Amino acid sequence: MKKFISTMFVLMALSSQAFAYENYILISDKNISNVEVKDATIISVVPITTLDNDKKSAIITSLKVGDTQFAFNKGDKLVSFEVKVTSDKTVISNVSGVKIIPIDLPVELRK
């Protein structure tokens, strides 16, 4: 019985990490191109192509805890952001000219 309880505890701890990070959708008024992430082991930034062949949005996925930066071309202007991923939330700083919406949080908890 003791082994069963300890095994269940370990499995619960491992499964809770799968949903510990917040993911975001980034929306721009111009096309997003040339996405560069300083440390791609911490976050992933993937532009989304729409039916109109526009790339005005991207998915930001947190992969592990850490600090990094990412940048992309918004039209002909270079835009960069700082990202801090902790075990319970993701903070994106220096946001200007784009809208960043959390996709993992219920509407009641969004700022």
The first five atom37 places (N, CA, C, CB, O) and aatype in JSON, in Angstrom:
{
  "aatype": [12, 11, 11, 13, 9, 15, 16, 12, 13, 19, 10, 12, 0, 10, 15, 15, 5, 0, 13, 0, 18, 6, 2, 18, 9, 10, 9, 15, 3, 11, 2, 9, 15, 2, 19, 6, 19, 11, 3, 0, 16, 9, 9, 15, 19, 19, 14, 9, 16, 16, 10, 3, 2, 3, 11, 11, 15, 0, 9, 9, 16, 15, 10, 11, 19, 7, 3, 16, 5, 13, 0, 13, 2, 11, 7, 3, 11, 10, 19, 15, 13, 6, 19, 11, 19, 16, 15, 3, 11, 16, 19, 9, 15, 2, 19, 15, 7, 19, 11, 9, 9, 14, 9, 3, 10, 14, 19, 6, 10, 1, 11],
  "atom_mask": [
    [1, 1, 1, 1, 1],
    [1, 1, 1, 1, 1],
    [1, 1, 1, 1, 1],
    [1, 1, 1, 1, 1],
    [1, 1, 1, 1, 1],
    [1, 1, 1, 1, 1],
    [1, 1, 1, 1, 1],
    [1, 1, 1, 1, 1],
    [1, 1, 1, 1, 1],
    [1, 1, 1, 1, 1],
    [1, 1, 1, 1, 1],
    [1, 1, 1, 1, 1],
    [1, 1, 1, 1, 1],
    [1, 1, 1, 1, 1],
    [1, 1, 1, 1, 1],
    [1, 1, 1, 1, 1],
    [1, 1, 1, 1, 1],
    [1, 1, 1, 1, 1],
    [1, 1, 1, 1, 1],
    [1, 1, 1, 1, 1],
    [1, 1, 1, 1, 1],
    [1, 1, 1, 1, 1],
    [1, 1, 1, 1, 1],
    [1, 1, 1, 1, 1],
    [1, 1, 1, 1, 1],
    [1, 1, 1, 1, 1],
    [1, 1, 1, 1, 1],
    [1, 1, 1, 1, 1],
    [1, 1, 1, 1, 1],
    [1, 1, 1, 1, 1],
    [1, 1, 1, 1, 1],
    [1, 1, 1, 1, 1],
    [1, 1, 1, 1, 1],
    [1, 1, 1, 1, 1],
    [1, 1, 1, 1, 1],
    [1, 1, 1, 1, 1],
    [1, 1, 1, 1, 1],
    [1, 1, 1, 1, 1],
    [1, 1, 1, 1, 1],
    [1, 1, 1, 1, 1],
    [1, 1, 1, 1, 1],
    [1, 1, 1, 1, 1],
    [1, 1, 1, 1, 1],
    [1, 1, 1, 1, 1],
    [1, 1, 1, 1, 1],
    [1, 1, 1, 1, 1],
    [1, 1, 1, 1, 1],
    [1, 1, 1, 1, 1],
    [1, 1, 1, 1, 1],
    [1, 1, 1, 1, 1],
    [1, 1, 1, 1, 1],
    [1, 1, 1, 1, 1],
    [1, 1, 1, 1, 1],
    [1, 1, 1, 1, 1],
    [1, 1, 1, 1, 1],
    [1, 1, 1, 1, 1],
    [1, 1, 1, 1, 1],
    [1, 1, 1, 1, 1],
    [1, 1, 1, 1, 1],
    [1, 1, 1, 1, 1],
    [1, 1, 1, 1, 1],
    [1, 1, 1, 1, 1],
    [1, 1, 1, 1, 1],
    [1, 1, 1, 1, 1],
    [1, 1, 1, 1, 1],
    [1, 1, 1, 0, 1],
    [1, 1, 1, 1, 1],
    [1, 1, 1, 1, 1],
    [1, 1, 1, 1, 1],
    [1, 1, 1, 1, 1],
    [1, 1, 1, 1, 1],
    [1, 1, 1, 1, 1],
    [1, 1, 1, 1, 1],
    [1, 1, 1, 1, 1],
    [1, 1, 1, 0, 1],
    [1, 1, 1, 1, 1],
    [1, 1, 1, 1, 1],
    [1, 1, 1, 1, 1],
    [1, 1, 1, 1, 1],
    [1, 1, 1, 1, 1],
    [1, 1, 1, 1, 1],
    [1, 1, 1, 1, 1],
    [1, 1, 1, 1, 1],
    [1, 1, 1, 1, 1],
    [1, 1, 1, 1, 1],
    [1, 1, 1, 1, 1],
    [1, 1, 1, 1, 1],
    [1, 1, 1, 1, 1],
    [1, 1, 1, 1, 1],
    [1, 1, 1, 1, 1],
    [1, 1, 1, 1, 1],
    [1, 1, 1, 1, 1],
    [1, 1, 1, 1, 1],
    [1, 1, 1, 1, 1],
    [1, 1, 1, 1, 1],
    [1, 1, 1, 1, 1],
    [1, 1, 1, 0, 1],
    [1, 1, 1, 1, 1],
    [1, 1, 1, 1, 1],
    [1, 1, 1, 1, 1],
    [1, 1, 1, 1, 1],
    [1, 1, 1, 1, 1],
    [1, 1, 1, 1, 1],
    [1, 1, 1, 1, 1],
    [1, 1, 1, 1, 1],
    [1, 1, 1, 1, 1],
    [1, 1, 1, 1, 1],
    [1, 1, 1, 1, 1],
    [1, 1, 1, 1, 1],
    [1, 1, 1, 1, 1],
    [1, 1, 1, 1, 1]
  ],
  "atom_positions": [
    [[0.82, -1.19, 0.0], [0.0, 0.0, 0.0], [0.87, 1.27, 0.0], [-0.94, -0.01, 1.21], [0.55, 2.26, -0.65]],
    [[1.98, 1.2, 0.74], [2.88, 2.35, 0.81], [3.5, 2.64, -0.56], [3.97, 2.1, 1.86], [3.64, 3.81, -0.94]],
    [[3.87, 1.59, -1.28], [4.43, 1.78, -2.62], [3.4, 2.37, -3.57], [4.96, 0.45, -3.18], [3.72, 3.22, -4.4]],
    [[2.17, 1.92, -3.46], [1.1, 2.43, -4.3], [0.89, 3.92, -4.08], [-0.2, 1.67, -4.04], [0.76, 4.68, -5.04]],
    [[0.85, 4.33, -2.83], [0.64, 5.75, -2.52], [1.82, 6.59, -3.0], [0.44, 5.94, -1.0], [1.62, 7.67, -3.57]],
    [[3.04, 6.11, -2.79], [4.19, 6.88, -3.25], [4.24, 6.94, -4.78], [5.48, 6.28, -2.7], [4.64, 7.96, -5.34]],
    [[3.86, 5.85, -5.45], [3.81, 5.86, -6.91], [2.76, 6.85, -7.41], [3.5, 4.45, -7.44], [3.02, 7.58, -8.37]],
    [[1.61, 6.88, -6.79], [0.56, 7.83, -7.18], [1.01, 9.28, -6.96], [-0.73, 7.55, -6.39], [0.71, 10.16, -7.76]],
    [[1.73, 9.51, -5.87], [2.23, 10.85, -5.58], [3.22, 11.31, -6.66], [2.9, 10.89, -4.2], [3.15, 12.45, -7.12]],
    [[4.12, 10.44, -7.06], [5.09, 10.76, -8.1], [4.39, 11.02, -9.43], [6.13, 9.63, -8.25], [4.73, 11.97, -10.13]],
    [[3.43, 10.19, -9.78], [2.69, 10.39, -11.03], [1.92, 11.7, -11.03], [1.73, 9.22, -11.27], [1.86, 12.38, -12.06]],
    [[1.33, 12.06, -9.91], [0.6, 13.33, -9.82], [1.55, 14.5, -9.96], [-0.17, 13.43, -8.49], [1.22, 15.49, -10.62]],
    [[2.73, 14.41, -9.35], [3.71, 15.5, -9.45], [4.2, 15.66, -10.89], [4.9, 15.24, -8.52], [4.36, 16.78, -11.36]],
    [[4.43, 14.56, -11.58], [4.88, 14.64, -12.96], [3.81, 15.17, -13.89], [5.33, 13.28, -13.44], [4.11, 15.95, -14.79]],
    [[2.57, 14.78, -13.68], [1.5, 15.24, -14.57], [1.15, 16.7, -14.32], [0.26, 14.38, -14.38], [0.66, 17.36, -15.24]],
    [[1.39, 17.22, -13.13], [1.07, 18.63, -12.87], [2.01, 19.56, -13.63], [1.15, 18.92, -11.37], [1.62, 20.68, -13.96]],
    [[3.23, 19.13, -13.92], [4.16, 19.97, -14.66], [3.73, 20.14, -16.11], [5.55, 19.38, -14.61], [4.12, 21.12, -16.75]],
    [[2.96, 19.23, -16.64], [2.54, 19.33, -18.03], [1.68, 20.56, -18.28], [1.78, 18.07, -18.44], [1.64, 21.06, -19.4]],
    [[0.99, 21.05, -17.26], [0.1, 22.19, -17.43], [0.53, 23.39, -16.59], [-1.32, 21.79, -17.07], [-0.27, 24.29, -16.34]],
    [[1.79, 23.41, -16.15], [2.26, 24.47, -15.27], [2.53, 25.78, -15.99], [3.49, 24.03, -14.56], [2.52, 26.84, -15.35]],
    [[2.77, 25.76, -17.28], [3.16, 26.96, -18.0], [1.98, 27.54, -18.77], [4.32, 26.66, -18.96], [1.08, 26.82, -19.21]],
    [[1.99, 28.87, -18.92], [0.95, 29.55, -19.69], [1.39, 29.7, -21.13], [0.62, 30.93, -19.07], [2.57, 29.93, -21.41]],
    [[0.45, 29.57, -22.04], [0.71, 29.77, -23.47], [-0.08, 30.99, -23.93], [0.33, 28.51, -24.3], [-1.13, 31.32, -23.37]],
    [[0.43, 31.65, -24.97], [-0.19, 32.89, -25.43], [-0.34, 32.88, -26.94], [0.65, 34.1, -25.0], [0.35, 32.16, -27.66]],
    [[-1.28, 33.71, -27.41], [-1.37, 34.01, -28.83], [-1.02, 35.49, -28.98], [-2.8, 33.68, -29.42], [-1.53, 36.34, -28.24]],
    [[-0.16, 35.78, -29.92], [0.29, 37.14, -30.2], [-0.41, 37.59, -31.48], [1.86, 37.21, -30.34], [-0.37, 36.89, -32.49]],
    [[-1.03, 38.77, -31.45], [-1.75, 39.28, -32.61], [-1.16, 40.64, -33.0], [-3.28, 39.41, -32.31], [-1.0, 41.52, -32.15]],
    [[-0.83, 40.78, -34.27], [-0.21, 42.0, -34.79], [-1.08, 42.59, -35.9], [1.22, 41.71, -35.31], [-1.92, 41.89, -36.47]],
    [[-0.88, 43.86, -36.2], [-1.61, 44.47, -37.3], [-0.85, 44.32, -38.62], [-1.86, 45.95, -37.01], [-1.39, 44.63, -39.68]],
    [[0.4, 43.86, -38.55], [1.21, 43.63, -39.76], [1.76, 42.21, -39.73], [2.37, 44.66, -39.87], [1.73, 41.56, -38.69]],
    [[2.26, 41.74, -40.85], [2.79, 40.38, -40.93], [4.01, 40.2, -40.04], [3.16, 40.05, -42.37], [4.85, 41.09, -39.89]],
    [[4.1, 39.01, -39.45], [5.21, 38.62, -38.59], [6.16, 37.76, -39.41], [4.72, 37.86, -37.32], [5.74, 36.8, -40.06]],
    [[7.45, 38.11, -39.39], [8.44, 37.31, -40.12], [9.76, 37.29, -39.35], [8.66, 37.86, -41.55], [9.95, 38.07, -38.42]],
    [[10.64, 36.42, -39.75], [11.99, 36.3, -39.17], [11.97, 36.22, -37.64], [12.85, 37.48, -39.6], [12.61, 37.02, -36.97]],
    [[11.23, 35.26, -37.1], [11.15, 35.07, -35.65], [12.45, 34.46, -35.15], [9.94, 34.18, -35.27], [12.91, 33.44, -35.67]],
    [[13.04, 35.09, -34.14], [14.26, 34.58, -33.51], [14.07, 34.53, -32.01], [15.48, 35.45, -33.88], [13.66, 35.51, -31.39]],
    [[14.37, 33.37, -31.43], [14.29, 33.17, -29.98], [15.71, 32.98, -29.46], [13.38, 31.96, -29.61], [16.46, 32.16, -29.99]],
    [[16.07, 33.72, -28.43], [17.43, 33.64, -27.88], [17.72, 32.24, -27.35], [17.64, 34.68, -26.77], [18.77, 31.67, -27.65]],
    [[16.81, 31.67, -26.56], [16.96, 30.32, -26.03], [15.71, 29.52, -26.35], [17.23, 30.33, -24.48], [14.71, 29.61, -25.64]],
    [[15.76, 28.76, -27.42], [14.59, 28.01, -27.91], [14.22, 26.83, -27.02], [14.84, 27.53, -29.31], [13.22, 26.16, -27.29]],
    [[15.0, 26.55, -25.99], [14.62, 25.49, -25.06], [13.65, 25.99, -24.0], [15.86, 24.9, -24.39], [13.03, 25.19, -23.3]],
    [[13.5, 27.32, -23.88], [12.6, 27.91, -22.88], [11.23, 28.22, -23.47], [13.22, 29.19, -22.3], [10.21, 27.9, -22.85]],
    [[11.19, 28.83, -24.65], [9.91, 29.12, -25.31], [10.0, 28.78, -26.79], [9.52, 30.61, -25.13], [11.08, 28.67, -27.38]],
    [[8.83, 28.62, -27.36], [8.69, 28.42, -28.81], [7.74, 29.48, -29.32], [8.17, 26.96, -29.15], [6.68, 29.71, -28.75]],
    [[8.13, 30.14, -30.41], [7.28, 31.15, -31.04], [7.07, 30.73, -32.49], [7.91, 32.61, -30.94], [8.02, 30.7, -33.27]],
    [[5.82, 30.41, -32.84], [5.51, 29.89, -34.17], [4.45, 30.78, -34.83], [5.02, 28.42, -34.08], [3.33, 30.86, -34.33]],
    [[4.79, 31.44, -35.94], [3.78, 32.24, -36.66], [2.68, 31.34, -37.22], [4.44, 33.04, -37.8], [2.93, 30.2, -37.61]],
    [[1.48, 31.87, -37.26], [0.32, 31.14, -37.78], [-0.06, 31.74, -39.12], [-0.9, 31.19, -36.78], [-0.21, 32.96, -39.24]],
    [[-0.2, 30.9, -40.12], [-0.63, 31.36, -41.44], [-2.14, 31.17, -41.55], [0.11, 30.58, -42.59], [-2.66, 30.08, -41.31]],
    [[-2.85, 32.24, -41.92], [-4.3, 32.17, -42.05], [-4.69, 31.75, -43.46], [-4.94, 33.52, -41.7], [-3.83, 31.54, -44.32]],
    [[-5.99, 31.63, -43.7], [-6.48, 31.28, -45.03], [-6.14, 32.34, -46.07], [-7.99, 31.06, -44.99], [-6.0, 32.03, -47.25]],
    [[-6.01, 33.6, -45.63], [-5.65, 34.69, -46.53], [-4.15, 34.78, -46.78], [-6.15, 36.0, -45.98], [-3.68, 35.71, -47.42]],
    [[-3.41, 33.81, -46.26], [-1.96, 33.75, -46.36], [-1.29, 34.9, -45.59], [-1.53, 33.79, -47.82], [-0.18, 35.32, -45.92]],
    [[-1.97, 35.39, -44.55], [-1.4, 36.39, -43.65], [-0.72, 35.68, -42.49], [-2.48, 37.37, -43.14], [-1.14, 34.61, -42.07]],
    [[0.33, 36.29, -41.98], [1.01, 35.79, -40.79], [0.99, 36.9, -39.75], [2.48, 35.32, -41.11], [2.04, 37.41, -39.36]],
    [[-0.21, 37.26, -39.3], [-0.36, 38.35, -38.35], [-0.51, 37.87, -36.91], [-1.55, 39.19, -38.72], [-0.79, 38.67, -36.02]],
    [[-0.32, 36.59, -36.68], [-0.41, 36.06, -35.32], [0.6, 34.95, -35.13], [-1.83, 35.56, -35.01], [1.11, 34.36, -36.09]],
    [[0.89, 34.67, -33.86], [1.85, 33.62, -33.52], [1.45, 32.99, -32.19], [3.3, 34.19, -33.45], [0.8, 33.63, -31.36]],
    [[1.84, 31.76, -32.0], [1.61, 31.05, -30.75], [2.92, 31.06, -29.97], [1.12, 29.57, -31.0], [3.97, 30.69, -30.49]],
    [[2.85, 31.5, -28.71], [4.01, 31.49, -27.82], [3.78, 30.36, -26.81], [4.22, 32.89, -27.09], [2.83, 30.41, -26.03]],
    [[4.64, 29.36, -26.83], [4.51, 28.2, -25.96], [5.7, 28.15, -25.0], [4.42, 26.9, -26.79], [6.85, 28.18, -25.43]],
    [[5.4, 28.08, -23.72], [6.46, 27.95, -22.72], [6.86, 26.48, -22.61], [5.99, 28.51, -21.34], [6.01, 25.6, -22.51]],
    [[8.16, 26.24, -22.62], [8.67, 24.86, -22.59], [9.31, 24.48, -21.27], [9.67, 24.66, -23.7], [9.16, 23.35, -20.81]],
    [[10.02, 25.42, -20.64], [10.64, 25.14, -19.34], [10.91, 26.46, -18.64], [11.96, 24.31, -19.5], [10.79, 27.53, -19.24]],
    [[11.28, 26.39, -17.38], [11.54, 27.57, -16.56], [12.83, 28.25, -17.01], [11.63, 27.18, -15.06], [13.83, 27.59, -17.3]],
    [[12.8, 29.59, -17.07], [13.99, 30.35, -17.44], [13.65, 31.72, -17.98], [0.0, 0.0, 0.0], [12.48, 32.09, -18.09]],
    [[14.69, 32.47, -18.33], [14.55, 33.81, -18.93], [15.11, 33.77, -20.34], [15.28, 34.89, -18.07], [16.14, 33.16, -20.6]],
    [[14.42, 34.43, -21.26], [14.89, 34.51, -22.64], [14.31, 35.75, -23.31], [14.52, 33.24, -23.43], [13.57, 36.51, -22.69]],
    [[14.64, 35.93, -24.54], [14.11, 37.01, -25.35], [13.72, 36.45, -26.71], [15.14, 38.17, -25.5], [14.27, 35.45, -27.16]],
    [[12.76, 37.12, -27.35], [12.47, 36.79, -28.75], [12.2, 38.07, -29.51], [11.27, 35.82, -28.86], [11.78, 39.08, -28.95]],
    [[12.46, 38.01, -30.8], [12.27, 39.17, -31.67], [11.73, 38.7, -33.01], [13.6, 39.96, -31.86], [11.93, 37.55, -33.41]],
    [[11.06, 39.6, -33.7], [10.56, 39.31, -35.05], [10.38, 40.62, -35.8], [9.22, 38.52, -35.01], [10.36, 41.69, -35.21]],
    [[10.26, 40.5, -37.1], [9.96, 41.67, -37.93], [8.45, 41.82, -38.02], [10.59, 41.53, -39.36], [7.73, 40.88, -38.39]],
    [[7.98, 43.0, -37.67], [6.56, 43.35, -37.79], [6.49, 44.33, -38.96], [5.97, 43.98, -36.44], [6.69, 45.53, -38.8]],
    [[6.19, 43.77, -40.14], [6.31, 44.57, -41.35], [7.79, 44.79, -41.61], [0.0, 0.0, 0.0], [8.52, 43.83, -41.85]],
    [[8.24, 46.04, -41.57], [9.67, 46.32, -41.76], [10.34, 46.78, -40.47], [9.85, 47.37, -42.84], [11.48, 47.26, -40.5]],
    [[9.66, 46.65, -39.32], [10.18, 47.1, -38.04], [10.53, 45.89, -37.16], [9.16, 48.02, -37.33], [9.74, 44.94, -37.08]],
    [[11.69, 45.92, -36.5], [12.11, 44.86, -35.59], [11.5, 45.11, -34.21], [13.66, 44.77, -35.5], [11.65, 46.2, -33.66]],
    [[10.82, 44.11, -33.66], [10.18, 44.2, -32.35], [10.75, 43.1, -31.47], [8.61, 44.08, -32.46], [10.88, 41.96, -31.91]],
    [[11.1, 43.44, -30.22], [11.65, 42.41, -29.33], [10.93, 42.41, -27.99], [13.16, 42.62, -29.12], [10.37, 43.43, -27.57]],
    [[10.96, 41.27, -27.32], [10.27, 41.06, -26.06], [11.17, 40.27, -25.12], [8.92, 40.32, -26.28], [12.01, 39.49, -25.56]],
    [[10.98, 40.48, -23.82], [11.65, 39.69, -22.8], [10.62, 38.76, -22.17], [12.33, 40.6, -21.72], [9.48, 39.17, -21.92]],
    [[11.02, 37.52, -21.92], [10.1, 36.52, -21.38], [10.73, 35.88, -20.15], [9.75, 35.44, -22.44], [11.9, 35.49, -20.16]],
    [[9.94, 35.78, -19.08], [10.36, 35.07, -17.87], [9.33, 33.98, -17.6], [10.5, 36.05, -16.63], [8.16, 34.27, -17.36]],
    [[9.78, 32.74, -17.64], [8.91, 31.6, -17.4], [9.23, 31.05, -16.02], [9.07, 30.5, -18.5], [10.37, 30.66, -15.75]],
    [[8.22, 31.0, -15.14], [8.37, 30.38, -13.83], [7.51, 29.14, -13.8], [7.98, 31.37, -12.67], [6.84, 28.81, -14.78]],
    [[7.52, 28.45, -12.69], [6.76, 27.2, -12.62], [5.26, 27.42, -12.63], [7.14, 26.44, -11.39], [4.51, 26.49, -12.94]],
    [[4.8, 28.63, -12.3], [3.36, 28.86, -12.27], [2.85, 29.92, -13.24], [2.96, 29.23, -10.9], [1.64, 30.03, -13.44]],
    [[3.75, 30.72, -13.85], [3.26, 31.71, -14.81], [4.37, 32.13, -15.78], [2.71, 32.93, -14.09], [5.55, 31.88, -15.54]],
    [[3.94, 32.77, -16.86], [4.85, 33.3, -17.87], [4.62, 34.8, -17.96], [4.62, 32.61, -19.26], [3.48, 35.25, -18.12]],
    [[5.7, 35.59, -17.87], [5.59, 37.04, -17.92], [6.33, 37.52, -19.17], [6.18, 37.71, -16.63], [7.51, 37.23, -19.36]],
    [[5.62, 38.27, -20.03], [6.2, 38.83, -21.24], [6.29, 40.33, -21.06], [5.37, 38.45, -22.52], [5.27, 40.99, -20.84]],
    [[7.51, 40.88, -21.16], [7.75, 42.31, -20.93], [8.05, 43.02, -22.25], [8.92, 42.51, -19.95], [8.29, 42.39, -23.28]],
    [[8.02, 44.35, -22.19], [8.3, 45.23, -23.34], [7.29, 45.02, -24.46], [9.72, 44.99, -23.86], [7.66, 45.0, -25.64]],
    [[6.03, 44.85, -24.1], [4.99, 44.63, -25.1], [4.48, 45.97, -25.6], [3.83, 43.78, -24.52], [3.94, 46.76, -24.83]],
    [[4.66, 46.22, -26.9], [4.1, 47.43, -27.5], [3.83, 47.15, -28.98], [5.06, 48.65, -27.33], [4.65, 46.54, -29.67]],
    [[2.69, 47.59, -29.44], [2.35, 47.43, -30.84], [1.72, 46.09, -31.22], [0.0, 0.0, 0.0], [1.37, 45.88, -32.38]],
    [[1.58, 45.2, -30.25], [0.93, 43.9, -30.48], [0.01, 43.6, -29.31], [1.98, 42.76, -30.68], [0.13, 44.21, -28.24]],
    [[-0.88, 42.67, -29.5], [-1.76, 42.24, -28.43], [-1.38, 40.81, -28.08], [-3.27, 42.34, -28.83], [-1.26, 39.96, -28.96]],
    [[-1.18, 40.53, -26.8], [-0.84, 39.19, -26.35], [-1.95, 38.7, -25.43], [0.55, 39.18, -25.61], [-2.27, 39.33, -24.42]],
    [[-2.55, 37.57, -25.81], [-3.7, 37.03, -25.1], [-3.35, 35.65, -24.55], [-4.94, 36.95, -26.03], [-2.89, 34.79, -25.31]],
    [[-3.55, 35.42, -23.24], [-3.31, 34.08, -22.71], [-4.38, 33.13, -23.22], [-3.3, 34.11, -21.16], [-5.57, 33.46, -23.23]],
    [[-3.97, 31.94, -23.64], [-4.95, 30.99, -24.16], [-5.23, 29.85, -23.19], [-4.47, 30.41, -25.49], [-6.1, 29.01, -23.44]],
    [[-4.51, 29.81, -22.07], [-4.73, 28.76, -21.09], [-5.54, 29.2, -19.89], [-3.42, 28.23, -20.62], [-5.96, 28.37, -19.08]],
    [[-5.77, 30.5, -19.75], [-6.48, 31.02, -18.6], [-7.95, 31.26, -18.92], [-5.84, 32.31, -18.11], [-8.28, 31.69, -20.02]],
    [[-8.84, 30.98, -17.97], [-10.24, 31.34, -18.18], [-10.4, 32.86, -18.25], [-11.12, 30.76, -17.06], [-9.56, 33.59, -17.73]],
    [[-11.46, 33.33, -18.87], [-11.7, 34.76, -19.07], [-11.7, 35.5, -17.73], [-13.03, 34.98, -19.81], [-11.24, 36.64, -17.66]],
    [[-12.22, 34.88, -16.68], [-12.32, 35.55, -15.38], [-10.95, 35.89, -14.8], [-13.08, 34.66, -14.41], [-10.83, 36.85, -14.03]],
    [[-9.91, 35.13, -15.16], [-8.57, 35.35, -14.58], [-7.67, 36.2, -15.46], [-7.91, 34.02, -14.32], [-6.56, 36.54, -15.04]],
    [[-8.09, 36.55, -16.66], [-7.27, 37.36, -17.55], [-7.26, 38.8, -17.09], [-7.77, 37.27, -18.98], [-8.26, 39.28, -16.56]],
    [[-6.15, 39.5, -17.28], [-6.03, 40.91, -16.89], [-6.65, 41.79, -17.94], [-4.56, 41.31, -16.67], [-6.65, 43.01, -17.8]]
  ]
}
